[in-house]
Amino acid sequence: MEGAHGKIYFAGDTGFGDLFAAIRERFSSFRLALLPIGAYEPEWFMGPIHMTPEQAVEARAILETSTAIAIHFGTFALADDGETDPPERLRRALQGRKDGEQFLLLEEGKGRLIS
């Protein structure tokens, strides 16, 4: 999506792969990326269609987006990962990273102004 304030990338349901580099090449920088972090267990089965939280962090870096928001977790039991597993794994994946504050984990109903 593109608007007056820049481009937004909505990943929807997607697995991790070379597609993120191809997307960056084609569309250059994004202001915001909405990246899925849930429904990844068992990884051998769900991997082609759903990313792990760690892969979402890597996808944000590959896309070179200023900010990412975690999506696709905690609403329905879609896979074997528990309700709190995706946000807990995302927090661990972001610990100690200089760009960790660029990946937002919003509580249900909460919003954030993206500059």
Secondary structure, DSSP 4 states (H G I P E B T S, - for coil): -EETTEEEEE--S---STHHHHHHHHH---SEEEEE-----SHHHHTTT---HHHHHHHHHHHT-SEEEEES-SSS--SSS-TTHHHHHHHHHHTT-TTGGGEE-PPTT------
